[in-house]
């Protein structure tokens, strides 16, 4: 059953209340944002919220057996999930946490004003997609049709809420979206869950603890990190914790974990880490980076995609060249041997997390956008009614 906030709460809130549908893709980092939205909406008693999960796939489903390209099957399944979740309900506004479920939903976009969130535009994904296992369309007509569809979706949405300025520039420059319709709102982090501890184990004589969290081990540079750990003298005073779904070679001093996001053991790994390391080859944002910063761990990563807007070089962490073990060694050796530097960068990271990546604040900003779009739509409807009456 699709969760719906009680209508009694909305009725009690008065005429200024809001009905909002949330179409939420549940894949990879988008699942984290979906959870943030659902948890954060509990603070808004005047909003009637209905959540529509989108998975793009139903095991054993008829759509999955159709003789169509995989992207069309996925889009069609998303359409069925959206239509089933919304039914005949027409909310004041619809929030999409990515544009992908909207590809075959032009009627839904026309029916209610929409706000679309995204971490990367399709053209940007084509540029960086090789490391994700994605290849741009080779057939020119197909590529043009997809671009025209995405351009229509972006321009038809009342607001675009990209996670970064990097994605915002692509919306404006590659899709012709007016900058007045774009507002950058990054995903947040639960600052109560991800928080510093008073004393880290290394401060009482234990080895320096390095932490890597990434399901896609090679894309996120896990292989480069292992090569550093195997060859660098500085690694001899460290223990490396890897949280990943992928298989990794066994190595002395390396501890591999397979943990769900909700597992409190993951939280403990973040809080006890001296350094968070993700020398990623390609990244749109990196929610794990904000979680590490919230725990006051200095971050070592690479200036790719939207990452430079998350981690500030020599302020909250250190940037290294993607795929470069020597560059990684310089940064990690410096941090491993300088506890004061680790502490200084980590504390600044926590301050930036509180300032820019607080889930409560950022969900509230999204709600402000939803209210604004709904109010504008009511004004448009009022003007149309007045015009017809005249």
C-alpha positions in Angstrom: 0.0 0.0 0.0 1.2 3.5 -0.9 1.9 5.5 2.4 -0.3 8.6 2.7 -0.1 11.3 5.3 -3.5 11.5 7.2 -6.0 13.7 5.5 -7.3 14.7 8.9 -4.0 16.4 9.6 -4.2 18.3 6.4 -7.8 19.3 7.0 -6.9 20.6 10.4 -4.1 22.7 8.9 -6.4 24.9 7.0 -6.7 26.2 3.4 -2.9 26.8 3.0 -2.2 23.1 3.3 -0.5 21.2 0.5 -1.0 17.9 -1.3 2.2 16.5 -2.7 3.0 13.3 -4.6 6.6 12.0 -4.3 7.8 9.8 -7.1 10.9 8.3 -5.7 13.4 6.2 -7.6 15.0 3.7 -5.3 18.3 3.0 -7.0 21.8 3.6 -5.6 22.2 7.1 -4.0 18.6 8.1 -5.0 17.4 5.6 -2.4 19.1 7.6 0.3 17.4 10.8 -0.9 14.1 9.0 -1.0 14.5 7.9 2.6 15.5 11.5 3.6 12.4 12.9 2.0 10.0 10.4 3.6 11.6 10.8 7.1 11.8 14.6 6.8 8.2 15.0 5.7 7.0 13.9 9.1 7.8 17.4 10.4 5.2 19.0 8.1 1.7 18.2 9.5 -0.1 20.3 6.9 1.1 18.3 3.9 -0.8 15.4 2.5 2.0 13.3 1.1 1.8 10.2 -1.0 5.0 8.2 -1.9 5.3 6.3 -5.1 8.3 4.0 -5.2 9.9 3.4 -8.6 12.2 0.4 -9.3 12.0 0.2 -13.1 11.7 -3.5 -12.8 9.2 -6.2 -11.6 10.6 -9.7 -11.4 8.7 -12.0 -13.8 6.6 -9.1 -15.1 5.0 -9.1 -18.5 6.7 -5.8 -19.4 10.1 -7.3 -18.7 9.4 -9.9 -21.4 8.4 -7.5 -24.2 10.7 -7.4 -27.3 11.8 -3.8 -26.6 15.1 -2.1 -25.8 15.9 -2.3 -22.1 15.5 1.4 -21.5 12.0 1.4 -23.0 11.0 -1.6 -20.8 12.3 0.2 -17.7 10.6 3.4 -18.7 7.3 1.6 -19.3 7.5 -0.2 -16.0 8.2 3.1 -14.3 5.1 4.6 -16.0 3.0 1.7 -14.7 4.4 2.2 -11.2 3.7 5.9 -11.2 0.2 5.6 -12.6 -0.6 2.9 -10.1 0.8 4.9 -7.2 -1.0 8.1 -8.0 -4.3 6.6 -9.3 -6.8 9.3 -10.1 -5.4 11.5 -7.4 -4.2 15.0 -8.6 -2.0 16.5 -6.0 -1.1 20.2 -5.9 2.5 19.4 -6.9 4.6 16.3 -7.7 8.2 15.9 -6.7 10.4 13.5 -8.7 13.8 12.6 -7.2 15.1 11.9 -10.7 13.8 12.7 -14.2 14.0 9.0 -15.3 10.6 7.9 -14.2 9.0 10.8 -16.1 10.2 9.7 -19.5 6.9 8.1 -20.5 4.7 10.2 -18.2 4.0 13.4 -20.1 0.3 13.2 -19.0 1.4 13.2 -15.4 3.7 16.2 -16.0 0.8 18.1 -17.6 -1.7 17.1 -14.9 0.1 18.6 -11.9 3.0 21.0 -11.7 6.3 19.2 -11.1 9.5 19.7 -9.3 12.3 17.5 -10.6 15.5 16.7 -8.6 18.7 15.2 -10.2 22.3 14.6 -9.5 23.4 14.5 -13.2 21.9 15.3 -16.6 21.7 12.6 -19.3 24.4 14.4 -21.4 26.7 14.6 -18.4 26.1 10.9 -17.8 27.0 10.1 -21.4 30.3 11.9 -20.8 31.3 10.1 -17.6 29.3 6.9 -18.1 32.1 4.5 -19.2 33.2 3.9 -15.6 29.5 3.2 -14.8 29.3 0.7 -17.5 27.1 3.0 -19.6 27.7 3.8 -23.3 26.0 6.7 -25.2 23.6 5.8 -27.9 25.4 5.1 -31.2 22.3 5.5 -33.4 21.9 9.3 -34.0 18.1 9.2 -34.3 17.8 7.4 -30.9 20.2 9.9 -29.2 18.3 12.8 -30.7 14.9 11.4 -29.6 16.2 10.9 -26.0 17.6 14.3 -25.9 14.4 15.9 -27.1 12.4 13.9 -24.5 14.7 15.0 -21.7 14.7 18.6 -22.9 10.9 18.6 -22.9 10.8 17.1 -19.4 13.2 19.6 -18.0 11.6 22.6 -19.7 8.1 21.5 -18.7 8.9 21.1 -15.0 8.2 24.2 -13.0 11.4 23.9 -11.0 14.6 21.9 -11.4 16.4 21.1 -8.1 19.9 19.8 -9.1 22.3 18.6 -6.4 25.2 20.7 -7.7 26.1 23.8 -9.7 27.8 21.3 -12.0 24.5 19.8 -12.9 22.7 23.2 -12.9 25.1 24.5 -15.6 24.3 21.5 -17.8 20.5 22.1 -17.4 20.9 25.7 -18.5 23.5 25.3 -21.2 22.6 21.9 -22.7 18.8 21.9 -22.2 17.9 25.5 -22.3 16.3 25.6 -18.9 15.9 29.2 -17.6 18.2 29.8 -14.6 15.2 31.3 -12.8 13.7 27.7 -12.7 16.8 26.2 -11.2 17.7 26.0 -7.5 20.6 23.9 -6.3 19.7 21.9 -3.2 22.1 19.1 -2.3 21.0 16.0 -0.5 21.4 16.1 3.3 22.9 13.9 6.0 21.3 12.9 9.3 23.6 14.9 11.6 22.2 13.2 14.6 23.2 9.7 13.3 26.5 10.8 11.7 28.3 12.8 14.3 31.8 12.9 15.8 32.9 11.0 18.8 35.0 12.6 21.6 38.1 10.4 21.2 39.0 8.2 18.2 40.9 4.9 18.8 44.1 6.2 17.2 44.3 8.9 19.9 44.8 6.2 22.5 47.5 4.3 20.6 45.6 2.2 18.1 46.5 2.2 14.4 45.2 5.0 12.2 41.8 3.8 10.8 41.0 4.4 7.1 37.5 3.9 5.8 36.3 3.3 2.3 32.5 3.0 1.5 31.4 2.2 -2.0 29.4 -0.5 -3.7 31.0 0.0 -7.0 34.5 -0.8 -5.8 36.7 -0.1 -8.9 34.8 3.0 -10.1 35.2 4.5 -6.7 38.9 3.8 -6.7 39.0 0.9 -4.3 41.6 -0.9 -6.4 43.9 2.2 -6.3 43.5 2.4 -2.5 44.4 -1.3 -2.1 47.5 -0.8 -4.2 48.5 2.1 -2.0 47.9 0.1 1.1 50.1 -2.8 -0.3 53.0 -0.6 -1.3 53.2 2.5 0.9 55.3 2.7 4.1 52.7 4.9 5.7 50.1 2.1 5.5 52.1 0.0 8.0 50.6 2.2 10.8 47.1 1.9 9.5 44.1 -0.5 9.4 41.8 -0.2 6.3 38.1 -0.9 6.6 36.3 -1.5 3.3 32.5 -1.4 3.0 31.5 -2.7 -0.4 29.3 -5.3 -2.1 32.1 -6.3 -4.4 34.6 -9.0 -3.8 38.1 -7.8 -2.8 41.4 -9.6 -2.4 42.3 -10.6 1.1 45.2 -8.6 2.6 46.7 -8.2 6.1 45.4 -5.1 7.8 42.4 -4.9 5.5 38.9 -5.6 6.9 36.0 -6.0 4.5 32.4 -5.4 5.6 29.1 -6.1 3.8 26.6 -3.8 5.6 23.3 -2.3 4.8 22.9 1.5 4.9 20.6 1.2 8.0 23.1 -0.9 9.9 24.4 0.9 13.0 27.8 -0.9 12.5 28.2 1.3 9.4 27.6 4.4 11.5 30.2 3.2 14.0 32.8 2.7 11.2 32.2 6.3 10.1 32.5 7.7 13.6 35.7 5.8 14.5 37.4 6.6 11.1 40.5 8.8 11.2 40.4 9.4 7.4 37.7 8.7 4.9 39.2 7.7 1.5 37.4 7.4 -1.8 39.7 8.1 -4.8 36.8 7.8 -7.2 37.2 7.8 -11.0 33.7 9.2 -11.6 31.2 10.7 -9.2 28.1 12.9 -9.5 28.0 13.9 -5.8 29.0 11.3 -3.2 26.6 11.2 -0.2 29.2 9.1 1.6 31.5 12.2 1.6 29.0 14.3 3.5 28.5 11.4 6.0 32.2 11.3 6.6 32.4 15.1 7.0 29.5 15.0 9.4 31.5 12.6 11.5 34.5 15.0 11.4 36.7 12.7 9.3 38.9 14.4 6.8 38.2 13.2 3.3 40.6 12.1 0.5 38.9 12.0 -2.9 39.2 13.2 -6.5 37.9 16.4 -8.2 35.5 14.8 -10.6 31.9 15.6 -11.3 30.2 17.5 -8.5 32.7 16.4 -5.8 34.6 19.8 -5.6 31.4 21.3 -4.4 31.2 18.8 -1.6 34.8 18.5 -0.4 36.9 21.7 -0.3 40.6 21.0 -1.0 42.9 21.7 2.0 39.9 22.9 4.0 37.8 19.8 4.6 40.0 17.2 2.9 42.6 16.6 0.2 42.1 16.1 -3.5 44.1 13.6 -5.5 44.4 12.6 -9.2 42.0 9.8 -10.2 43.8 6.5 -10.7 47.2 7.9 -9.4 48.7 5.9 -6.6 51.6 8.4 -6.1 49.1 11.3 -5.7 47.1 9.3 -3.2 50.3 8.4 -1.3 51.3 12.0 -0.9 47.9 12.9 0.6 47.4 9.9 2.8 51.0 9.9 4.1 50.6 13.6 5.1 47.3 12.8 7.0 48.5 9.6 8.5 51.5 11.3 10.1 49.8 14.6 11.1 47.0 14.1 13.7 46.6 17.9 14.1 45.9 18.2 10.4 43.4 15.4 10.5 41.6 17.0 13.4 41.6 20.5 11.8 40.2 19.3 8.5 37.7 17.1 10.2 36.3 19.8 12.4 35.9 22.1 9.4 34.2 19.3 7.6 31.6 18.9 10.4 31.0 22.7 10.3 30.4 22.6 6.5 28.1 19.6 6.9 26.0 21.5 9.5 25.9 24.5 7.2 25.2 22.9 3.8 24.3 19.2 4.2 21.8 19.0 7.1 18.9 16.8 6.0 16.3 18.7 8.0 17.4 22.1 6.5 17.6 20.7 2.9 14.2 18.9 3.1 12.7 22.1 4.4 14.2 23.9 1.4 12.6 21.4 -0.9 9.2 21.9 0.8 9.6 25.7 0.3 10.0 25.0 -3.4 7.0 22.8 -3.5 4.9 25.4 -1.7 6.1 28.1 -4.1 5.2 26.0 -7.2 1.8 25.1 -5.9 1.0 28.7 -5.0 2.1 29.9 -8.5 -0.1 27.2 -10.0 -3.1 28.4 -8.0 -2.5 31.9 -9.1 -2.4 30.8 -12.7 -5.6 28.9 -12.3 -7.2 31.9 -10.7 -6.2 34.1 -13.6 -7.5 31.6 -16.1 -10.9 31.4 -14.4 -11.1 35.2 -14.1 -10.3 35.5 -17.9 -12.9 32.9 -18.8 -15.5 34.7 -16.6 -14.7 38.0 -18.2 
